[in-house]
Amino acid sequence: EFLALADCPAETWPLPAPRFVLQLHGAGHVGRAIVRVLDEIPCRVSWVDERDEAFDGVELPPQVEAVAAAAAADEVAHAPAGACVLVMTHRHDLDLEIVHAALARADLGFVGLIGSRSKRERFLARLTARGHSAEALARLVCPVGLPGIAGKEPAVIAVAVVAQLLARS
């Protein structure tokens, strides 16, 4: 007997091929908003935070894996070649460590950092001092988000960031 796909529960459907693979660092307001926006977008997400409680009360879409990591920067080594890395943790020093690890890999497809142009300039100076080349530094996207979408609300930032990732895929 033929079983129609519509008769199968959604959780048993095969996931479509991902538009992108994302390693998302930070489970704060914007990170949570990004995960909500990605709910129905075919992608694969490793959502990393150093705080065990960061994922409490969060319902994860099937394409999102929560990773409570002792050292978030070490997780960058586990991202597959071509992956996108988005950094938006609760600490600037942690953001710097993760971006440092991401820029050390020439095979990542996108390295994005939430922040302002002044944060970008501070990070570029610190990363230059750590020995990153001008070519590596040119790969850092900060601020993140599709240009022309204004707003500081987490949901607006999330839409702009996901639109930027989709425009690349």
NORPE-V442649 format. One record per residue. N is the residue number from 1. RES is the residue in three letters. SS is DSSP state (alpha for helix, beta for strand, coil for the rest). PHI is phi as a letter, one per 20 degrees, with the letter a starting at -180 (NA if undefined). OMEGA is omega in whole degrees, 0 to 359 (* if undefined). Layout:
N:RES:SS:PHI:OMEGA ; N:RES:SS:PHI:OMEGA
//
This chain:
1:GLU:coil:NA:181 ; 2:PHE:coil:f:177 ; 3:LEU:coil:d:180 ; 4:ALA:coil:f:179 ; 5:LEU:alpha:g:180 ; 6:ALA:alpha:f:179 ; 7:ASP:alpha:e:181 ; 8:CYS:coil:e:175 ; 9:PRO:coil:f:183 ; 10:ALA:alpha:g:182 ; 11:GLU:alpha:f:178 ; 12:THR:alpha:e:180 ; 13:TRP:coil:f:175 ; 14:PRO:coil:f:178 ; 15:LEU:coil:f:178 ; 16:PRO:coil:f:177 ; 17:ALA:coil:g:183 ; 18:PRO:coil:f:173 ; 19:ARG:coil:f:177 ; 20:PHE:coil:b:174 ; 21:VAL:beta:d:186 ; 22:LEU:beta:c:167 ; 23:GLN:beta:d:184 ; 24:LEU:beta:d:180 ; 25:HIS:beta:d:177 ; 26:GLY:coil:o:181 ; 27:ALA:coil:d:175 ; 28:GLY:coil:e:184 ; 29:HIS:alpha:g:183 ; 30:VAL:alpha:f:177 ; 31:GLY:alpha:g:178 ; 32:ARG:alpha:f:179 ; 33:ALA:alpha:f:178 ; 34:ILE:alpha:f:179 ; 35:VAL:alpha:f:178 ; 36:ARG:alpha:f:179 ; 37:VAL:alpha:f:182 ; 38:LEU:alpha:f:186 ; 39:ASP:alpha:g:184 ; 40:GLU:alpha:d:179 ; 41:ILE:coil:d:180 ; 42:PRO:coil:f:180 ; 43:CYS:coil:b:175 ; 44:ARG:beta:c:187 ; 45:VAL:beta:c:168 ; 46:SER:beta:d:187 ; 47:TRP:beta:d:191 ; 48:VAL:beta:d:172 ; 49:ASP:beta:b:180 ; 50:GLU:coil:e:182 ; 51:ARG:coil:e:181 ; 52:ASP:alpha:g:184 ; 53:GLU:alpha:e:185 ; 54:ALA:alpha:f:184 ; 55:PHE:alpha:e:180 ; 56:ASP:coil:g:176 ; 57:GLY:coil:m:181 ; 58:VAL:coil:e:175 ; 59:GLU:coil:e:185 ; 60:LEU:coil:e:171 ; 61:PRO:coil:f:185 ; 62:PRO:coil:f:183 ; 63:GLN:coil:e:182 ; 64:VAL:beta:d:175 ; 65:GLU:beta:d:177 ; 66:ALA:beta:e:180 ; 67:VAL:beta:c:174 ; 68:ALA:beta:e:188 ; 69:ALA:coil:d:175 ; 70:ALA:coil:f:179 ; 71:ALA:coil:c:186 ; 72:ALA:alpha:g:181 ; 73:ALA:alpha:f:178 ; 74:ASP:alpha:f:181 ; 75:GLU:alpha:f:180 ; 76:VAL:alpha:g:179 ; 77:ALA:alpha:f:182 ; 78:HIS:alpha:e:178 ; 79:ALA:coil:f:179 ; 80:PRO:coil:f:175 ; 81:ALA:coil:g:180 ; 82:GLY:coil:n:182 ; 83:ALA:coil:f:172 ; 84:CYS:beta:e:176 ; 85:VAL:beta:c:177 ; 86:LEU:beta:d:184 ; 87:VAL:beta:d:180 ; 88:MET:coil:b:182 ; 89:THR:coil:e:182 ; 90:HIS:coil:e:182 ; 91:ARG:coil:c:179 ; 92:HIS:alpha:f:180 ; 93:ASP:alpha:f:177 ; 94:LEU:alpha:f:175 ; 95:ASP:alpha:g:181 ; 96:LEU:alpha:f:180 ; 97:GLU:alpha:f:181 ; 98:ILE:alpha:f:178 ; 99:VAL:alpha:f:177 ; 100:HIS:alpha:g:179 ; 101:ALA:alpha:f:182 ; 102:ALA:alpha:f:181 ; 103:LEU:alpha:f:176 ; 104:ALA:coil:f:178 ; 105:ARG:coil:d:180 ; 106:ALA:coil:e:186 ; 107:ASP:coil:e:178 ; 108:LEU:coil:e:184 ; 109:GLY:coil:e:185 ; 110:PHE:beta:a:174 ; 111:VAL:beta:c:183 ; 112:GLY:beta:d:181 ; 113:LEU:beta:c:176 ; 114:ILE:coil:f:178 ; 115:GLY:coil:q:183 ; 116:SER:coil:e:175 ; 117:ARG:alpha:f:179 ; 118:SER:alpha:f:175 ; 119:LYS:alpha:f:178 ; 120:ARG:alpha:g:182 ; 121:GLU:alpha:f:178 ; 122:ARG:alpha:f:180 ; 123:PHE:alpha:f:180 ; 124:LEU:alpha:f:178 ; 125:ALA:alpha:f:181 ; 126:ARG:alpha:f:180 ; 127:LEU:alpha:f:174 ; 128:THR:alpha:f:179 ; 129:ALA:alpha:f:178 ; 130:ARG:coil:e:173 ; 131:GLY:coil:n:179 ; 132:HIS:coil:f:180 ; 133:SER:coil:f:176 ; 134:ALA:alpha:f:179 ; 135:GLU:alpha:f:179 ; 136:ALA:alpha:f:182 ; 137:LEU:alpha:f:179 ; 138:ALA:alpha:f:180 ; 139:ARG:coil:f:181 ; 140:LEU:beta:f:177 ; 141:VAL:beta:d:179 ; 142:CYS:coil:b:0 ; 143:PRO:coil:f:178 ; 144:VAL:coil:e:178 ; 145:GLY:coil:o:178 ; 146:LEU:coil:f:179 ; 147:PRO:coil:g:177 ; 148:GLY:coil:n:176 ; 149:ILE:coil:d:185 ; 150:ALA:coil:e:176 ; 151:GLY:coil:q:180 ; 152:LYS:coil:d:178 ; 153:GLU:coil:f:181 ; 154:PRO:alpha:g:181 ; 155:ALA:alpha:f:179 ; 156:VAL:alpha:f:177 ; 157:ILE:alpha:f:181 ; 158:ALA:alpha:f:180 ; 159:VAL:alpha:f:181 ; 160:ALA:alpha:f:180 ; 161:VAL:alpha:f:180 ; 162:VAL:alpha:f:177 ; 163:ALA:alpha:f:178 ; 164:GLN:alpha:f:178 ; 165:LEU:alpha:f:179 ; 166:LEU:alpha:f:179 ; 167:ALA:alpha:f:179 ; 168:ARG:alpha:e:188 ; 169:SER:coil:e:*
//
